[in-house]
Amino acid sequence: MDFTSSRRVPQPERPEANPTDRRDEVAASRRPGATRGRILALLADFGPSSATRLSESLGVTDMAARQHLHGLCAEGLTSFELARGGVGRPTKLWSLTPKAEELAAGEAADGHAQLAAELLTSLQAALGEKGAAEVLALRDKRLAKLYARTIDRKMPLRARLEALAKRRTAEGYQASLEVSPDGWYLLVEAHCPIRSAACACPALCDGETRLFKKALGKDVIVERREHRLSGDRRCSFAVRRN
C-alpha cells in the first residue's frame, strides 16, 4: 500500500537576496585573475584610488575590492598611502607599483624598453655626455615639430594643453589635465612608457619642460612639479600664461 500522500507540503519561503548579496555572488563567480587584471587597468587609468571608487567601477562590494587589492599588494603590484580628509579614519589610496607598470606594458614592450636602455647607455659611452645630449636635443626638436602639427598656439591655453595631453596619452603617458590650488594648470602623466630608458639616461627627462614650452608657445611658462625618477608617484608639469 502506498502511504505517500499526494498532499503538497508547504516549503518555507526563501528570503529574497538583497542587491549587496547578488553583487557578492557575481564577484565570486568571476575568475580572481580577471578581476585583479581589471583593478590594475582601473588604477592605471584613474591613478591613486580608494577601494570604494574601484568597487563602484567593478560592480562589486568594497570588501571584495579590498581583498583583491591586498592580494595584489602581497604580490608587489599595488601599494597605498593614507589620505586624511577631515573627521574619521584616513582613506587608503591605492596605486600601481613600478613592477605592476612594467608588467602592464607586456613582455614585448619590456624587451623594447630594455633594448632602448642598453642603446642609450652605449650612446653615452661612445659619444660622452655632451654628444649624447646633442642627440637627445635633435630628438626633442623632432618631437616639437610633431606636436606643433596637432597644437594650435592661437587657441586658449586650456585647449592647447588638452591637445598636448591627448598627444601624450597616445604615446602611452596616460596624461590628463588638472588645476592646482595656486591656479596653475597641471599636465599630469600617470604612466611612463620610457621609464627603463630614462633610468639609464636621465637626460631623456631633462628636455621635457623645454619640449612642452616649444609645443605650447612662447607665451607660457612650464615648470616641472613632480618627477617619478625622483620618487614621486607621477610626473606633473605646471603651466600658465606669462
Order of alpha helices (4+ residues) and beta strands (2+ residues): alpha-alpha-alpha-alpha-beta-beta-alpha-alpha-beta-beta-alpha-alpha-alpha-beta-beta
